[in-house]
Amino acid sequence: MSCYRCRPFVVTSGQRATGALHVDEIELQVKLQCDRAPVRVEGLRDGTWVLMDYGDFLVHVFLEETRAYYDLEHLWSAAARLDWRGDLLLLTP
């Protein structure tokens, strides 16, 4: 059994003008590339912070202003980070 506090998560953001903060595209790409669907999705009605729970990892999709306000990157600044650009995945301390 894994500890829910230790699950990796992705933090991203977008603009409401582009639709549902890219949530549909994220869900589609995870389905196509990993054959996974979220266990639950919360926050779609408000749309300022959508949480996509895939069971063993989470995806936080913020409106830019909401991301700056909650600043999860600062809250978890001591945690190891995975930084990826395209197909490149880097582990940073």
PyMOL CGO cylinders between C-alpha atoms (Angstrom):
from pymol import cmd
from pymol.cgo import CYLINDER

trace = [
    CYLINDER, 0.00, 0.00, 0.00, 1.42, 3.39, -0.94, 0.3, 1, 1, 1, 1, 1, 1,
    CYLINDER, 1.42, 3.39, -0.94, 1.30, 6.48, 1.23, 0.3, 1, 1, 1, 1, 1, 1,
    CYLINDER, 1.30, 6.48, 1.23, -1.02, 9.08, -0.29, 0.3, 1, 1, 1, 1, 1, 1,
    CYLINDER, -1.02, 9.08, -0.29, 1.24, 11.86, 0.96, 0.3, 1, 1, 1, 1, 1, 1,
    CYLINDER, 1.24, 11.86, 0.96, 4.14, 10.46, -1.08, 0.3, 1, 1, 1, 1, 1, 1,
    CYLINDER, 4.14, 10.46, -1.08, 2.46, 10.20, -4.46, 0.3, 1, 1, 1, 1, 1, 1,
    CYLINDER, 2.46, 10.20, -4.46, 4.13, 12.16, -7.24, 0.3, 1, 1, 1, 1, 1, 1,
    CYLINDER, 4.13, 12.16, -7.24, 2.19, 15.00, -8.80, 0.3, 1, 1, 1, 1, 1, 1,
    CYLINDER, 2.19, 15.00, -8.80, 2.28, 17.27, -11.81, 0.3, 1, 1, 1, 1, 1, 1,
    CYLINDER, 2.28, 17.27, -11.81, 1.64, 20.99, -11.52, 0.3, 1, 1, 1, 1, 1, 1,
    CYLINDER, 1.64, 20.99, -11.52, 0.64, 22.86, -14.66, 0.3, 1, 1, 1, 1, 1, 1,
    CYLINDER, 0.64, 22.86, -14.66, -1.45, 25.87, -15.59, 0.3, 1, 1, 1, 1, 1, 1,
    CYLINDER, -1.45, 25.87, -15.59, -3.34, 27.43, -18.44, 0.3, 1, 1, 1, 1, 1, 1,
    CYLINDER, -3.34, 27.43, -18.44, -5.82, 30.10, -19.30, 0.3, 1, 1, 1, 1, 1, 1,
    CYLINDER, -5.82, 30.10, -19.30, -9.57, 29.73, -19.16, 0.3, 1, 1, 1, 1, 1, 1,
    CYLINDER, -9.57, 29.73, -19.16, -9.84, 31.16, -22.68, 0.3, 1, 1, 1, 1, 1, 1,
    CYLINDER, -9.84, 31.16, -22.68, -8.21, 27.99, -24.02, 0.3, 1, 1, 1, 1, 1, 1,
    CYLINDER, -8.21, 27.99, -24.02, -11.04, 25.81, -22.72, 0.3, 1, 1, 1, 1, 1, 1,
    CYLINDER, -11.04, 25.81, -22.72, -11.13, 23.71, -19.57, 0.3, 1, 1, 1, 1, 1, 1,
    CYLINDER, -11.13, 23.71, -19.57, -7.52, 24.57, -18.63, 0.3, 1, 1, 1, 1, 1, 1,
    CYLINDER, -7.52, 24.57, -18.63, -6.20, 21.82, -20.91, 0.3, 1, 1, 1, 1, 1, 1,
    CYLINDER, -6.20, 21.82, -20.91, -7.82, 19.15, -18.73, 0.3, 1, 1, 1, 1, 1, 1,
    CYLINDER, -7.82, 19.15, -18.73, -9.37, 17.35, -21.69, 0.3, 1, 1, 1, 1, 1, 1,
    CYLINDER, -9.37, 17.35, -21.69, -6.04, 17.26, -23.54, 0.3, 1, 1, 1, 1, 1, 1,
    CYLINDER, -6.04, 17.26, -23.54, -4.17, 15.99, -20.49, 0.3, 1, 1, 1, 1, 1, 1,
    CYLINDER, -4.17, 15.99, -20.49, -6.74, 13.26, -19.97, 0.3, 1, 1, 1, 1, 1, 1,
    CYLINDER, -6.74, 13.26, -19.97, -6.56, 12.27, -23.65, 0.3, 1, 1, 1, 1, 1, 1,
    CYLINDER, -6.56, 12.27, -23.65, -2.74, 12.15, -23.73, 0.3, 1, 1, 1, 1, 1, 1,
    CYLINDER, -2.74, 12.15, -23.73, -2.48, 10.08, -20.54, 0.3, 1, 1, 1, 1, 1, 1,
    CYLINDER, -2.48, 10.08, -20.54, -5.08, 7.69, -21.99, 0.3, 1, 1, 1, 1, 1, 1,
    CYLINDER, -5.08, 7.69, -21.99, -3.27, 7.41, -25.34, 0.3, 1, 1, 1, 1, 1, 1,
    CYLINDER, -3.27, 7.41, -25.34, 0.25, 7.11, -23.94, 0.3, 1, 1, 1, 1, 1, 1,
    CYLINDER, 0.25, 7.11, -23.94, -0.37, 5.18, -20.71, 0.3, 1, 1, 1, 1, 1, 1,
    CYLINDER, -0.37, 5.18, -20.71, -3.84, 3.65, -21.16, 0.3, 1, 1, 1, 1, 1, 1,
    CYLINDER, -3.84, 3.65, -21.16, -4.92, 5.30, -17.91, 0.3, 1, 1, 1, 1, 1, 1,
    CYLINDER, -4.92, 5.30, -17.91, -8.02, 7.25, -16.93, 0.3, 1, 1, 1, 1, 1, 1,
    CYLINDER, -8.02, 7.25, -16.93, -8.40, 9.36, -13.80, 0.3, 1, 1, 1, 1, 1, 1,
    CYLINDER, -8.40, 9.36, -13.80, -10.04, 7.74, -10.78, 0.3, 1, 1, 1, 1, 1, 1,
    CYLINDER, -10.04, 7.74, -10.78, -11.70, 11.09, -10.09, 0.3, 1, 1, 1, 1, 1, 1,
    CYLINDER, -11.70, 11.09, -10.09, -11.57, 14.67, -11.29, 0.3, 1, 1, 1, 1, 1, 1,
    CYLINDER, -11.57, 14.67, -11.29, -12.48, 17.56, -9.01, 0.3, 1, 1, 1, 1, 1, 1,
    CYLINDER, -12.48, 17.56, -9.01, -12.82, 21.29, -9.60, 0.3, 1, 1, 1, 1, 1, 1,
    CYLINDER, -12.82, 21.29, -9.60, -14.24, 21.32, -13.12, 0.3, 1, 1, 1, 1, 1, 1,
    CYLINDER, -14.24, 21.32, -13.12, -17.21, 23.49, -12.16, 0.3, 1, 1, 1, 1, 1, 1,
    CYLINDER, -17.21, 23.49, -12.16, -15.09, 26.28, -10.71, 0.3, 1, 1, 1, 1, 1, 1,
    CYLINDER, -15.09, 26.28, -10.71, -12.22, 25.72, -13.15, 0.3, 1, 1, 1, 1, 1, 1,
    CYLINDER, -12.22, 25.72, -13.15, -9.57, 27.64, -11.23, 0.3, 1, 1, 1, 1, 1, 1,
    CYLINDER, -9.57, 27.64, -11.23, -7.90, 24.49, -9.83, 0.3, 1, 1, 1, 1, 1, 1,
    CYLINDER, -7.90, 24.49, -9.83, -8.69, 21.08, -11.29, 0.3, 1, 1, 1, 1, 1, 1,
    CYLINDER, -8.69, 21.08, -11.29, -7.34, 18.00, -9.55, 0.3, 1, 1, 1, 1, 1, 1,
    CYLINDER, -7.34, 18.00, -9.55, -7.01, 14.82, -11.63, 0.3, 1, 1, 1, 1, 1, 1,
    CYLINDER, -7.01, 14.82, -11.63, -6.43, 11.78, -9.42, 0.3, 1, 1, 1, 1, 1, 1,
    CYLINDER, -6.43, 11.78, -9.42, -4.92, 8.80, -11.24, 0.3, 1, 1, 1, 1, 1, 1,
    CYLINDER, -4.92, 8.80, -11.24, -4.55, 6.71, -8.08, 0.3, 1, 1, 1, 1, 1, 1,
    CYLINDER, -4.55, 6.71, -8.08, -0.76, 6.61, -7.91, 0.3, 1, 1, 1, 1, 1, 1,
    CYLINDER, -0.76, 6.61, -7.91, -0.14, 10.16, -9.14, 0.3, 1, 1, 1, 1, 1, 1,
    CYLINDER, -0.14, 10.16, -9.14, -2.00, 13.47, -9.23, 0.3, 1, 1, 1, 1, 1, 1,
    CYLINDER, -2.00, 13.47, -9.23, -2.27, 16.24, -11.81, 0.3, 1, 1, 1, 1, 1, 1,
    CYLINDER, -2.27, 16.24, -11.81, -3.00, 19.78, -10.61, 0.3, 1, 1, 1, 1, 1, 1,
    CYLINDER, -3.00, 19.78, -10.61, -4.20, 22.07, -13.40, 0.3, 1, 1, 1, 1, 1, 1,
    CYLINDER, -4.20, 22.07, -13.40, -4.39, 25.69, -12.31, 0.3, 1, 1, 1, 1, 1, 1,
    CYLINDER, -4.39, 25.69, -12.31, -5.54, 28.97, -13.71, 0.3, 1, 1, 1, 1, 1, 1,
    CYLINDER, -5.54, 28.97, -13.71, -2.32, 31.06, -13.74, 0.3, 1, 1, 1, 1, 1, 1,
    CYLINDER, -2.32, 31.06, -13.74, -3.49, 33.40, -10.94, 0.3, 1, 1, 1, 1, 1, 1,
    CYLINDER, -3.49, 33.40, -10.94, -4.58, 30.48, -8.74, 0.3, 1, 1, 1, 1, 1, 1,
    CYLINDER, -4.58, 30.48, -8.74, -1.26, 28.71, -9.25, 0.3, 1, 1, 1, 1, 1, 1,
    CYLINDER, -1.26, 28.71, -9.25, 0.61, 31.82, -8.14, 0.3, 1, 1, 1, 1, 1, 1,
    CYLINDER, 0.61, 31.82, -8.14, -1.66, 32.22, -5.09, 0.3, 1, 1, 1, 1, 1, 1,
    CYLINDER, -1.66, 32.22, -5.09, -1.30, 28.65, -3.77, 0.3, 1, 1, 1, 1, 1, 1,
    CYLINDER, -1.30, 28.65, -3.77, 2.35, 28.29, -4.89, 0.3, 1, 1, 1, 1, 1, 1,
    CYLINDER, 2.35, 28.29, -4.89, 2.59, 24.50, -4.50, 0.3, 1, 1, 1, 1, 1, 1,
    CYLINDER, 2.59, 24.50, -4.50, 6.10, 24.57, -5.89, 0.3, 1, 1, 1, 1, 1, 1,
    CYLINDER, 6.10, 24.57, -5.89, 7.21, 26.61, -2.87, 0.3, 1, 1, 1, 1, 1, 1,
    CYLINDER, 7.21, 26.61, -2.87, 5.26, 24.42, -0.42, 0.3, 1, 1, 1, 1, 1, 1,
    CYLINDER, 5.26, 24.42, -0.42, 7.02, 21.32, -1.78, 0.3, 1, 1, 1, 1, 1, 1,
    CYLINDER, 7.02, 21.32, -1.78, 10.36, 23.03, -2.50, 0.3, 1, 1, 1, 1, 1, 1,
    CYLINDER, 10.36, 23.03, -2.50, 12.37, 20.44, -0.52, 0.3, 1, 1, 1, 1, 1, 1,
    CYLINDER, 12.37, 20.44, -0.52, 10.96, 17.54, -2.55, 0.3, 1, 1, 1, 1, 1, 1,
    CYLINDER, 10.96, 17.54, -2.55, 12.79, 16.02, -5.50, 0.3, 1, 1, 1, 1, 1, 1,
    CYLINDER, 12.79, 16.02, -5.50, 11.52, 17.31, -8.83, 0.3, 1, 1, 1, 1, 1, 1,
    CYLINDER, 11.52, 17.31, -8.83, 11.10, 15.64, -12.17, 0.3, 1, 1, 1, 1, 1, 1,
    CYLINDER, 11.10, 15.64, -12.17, 11.58, 18.12, -14.97, 0.3, 1, 1, 1, 1, 1, 1,
    CYLINDER, 11.58, 18.12, -14.97, 10.75, 17.07, -18.48, 0.3, 1, 1, 1, 1, 1, 1,
    CYLINDER, 10.75, 17.07, -18.48, 10.95, 18.70, -21.86, 0.3, 1, 1, 1, 1, 1, 1,
    CYLINDER, 10.95, 18.70, -21.86, 9.45, 16.60, -24.61, 0.3, 1, 1, 1, 1, 1, 1,
    CYLINDER, 9.45, 16.60, -24.61, 10.82, 13.08, -24.25, 0.3, 1, 1, 1, 1, 1, 1,
    CYLINDER, 10.82, 13.08, -24.25, 13.60, 14.12, -21.82, 0.3, 1, 1, 1, 1, 1, 1,
    CYLINDER, 13.60, 14.12, -21.82, 13.03, 13.41, -18.12, 0.3, 1, 1, 1, 1, 1, 1,
    CYLINDER, 13.03, 13.41, -18.12, 15.44, 14.79, -15.52, 0.3, 1, 1, 1, 1, 1, 1,
    CYLINDER, 15.44, 14.79, -15.52, 15.47, 14.22, -11.76, 0.3, 1, 1, 1, 1, 1, 1,
    CYLINDER, 15.47, 14.22, -11.76, 16.55, 17.36, -9.90, 0.3, 1, 1, 1, 1, 1, 1,
    CYLINDER, 16.55, 17.36, -9.90, 17.32, 17.53, -6.15, 0.3, 1, 1, 1, 1, 1, 1,
]
cmd.load_cgo(trace, "trace")
